[in-house]
Amino acid sequence: MRLFLKGAEAALPTSTGTGTSISQARVVRLVNTASGADHLVTVQETAGGTTVGSFTVMRSSTEVIEKQASHIVWAADAAVKASAVGFTN
């Protein structure tokens, strides 16, 4: 799989009220830059709204998620960084 970069990487906000849609991205690459801790990532319909789902990004690992453009993402720690991506072949 190759990724098409659609924006700059930035640390995720760390609370439900400050989540970001990552520029309305539908596909988001997440990386946990912490080498000693796993961190929870949460996707919500709106900031402070209903939780769509959550999962743990293991230390020093990368995940790609697909979400609705309006959904917001936040993490338990700013060590989790995100960037908007798309798939290319």
VENWO-V313335 format. One record per run of one state. SS is the DSSP state (~ for helix, > for strand, _ for the rest). FROM is the first residue (numbers start at 1). LEN is the number of residues. Records with the same first field share a line. If there is no record, write none. Layout:
# VENWO-V313335
SS = FROM-LEN ; FROM-LEN
This chain:
# VENWO-V313335
_ = 1-1 ; 6-4 ; 12-4 ; 19-1 ; 21-6 ; 33-6 ; 45-6 ; 58-4 ; 67-5 ; 76-4 ; 89-1
> = 2-4 ; 10-2 ; 20-1 ; 27-6 ; 39-6 ; 51-7 ; 62-5 ; 72-4 ; 80-9
~ = 16-3
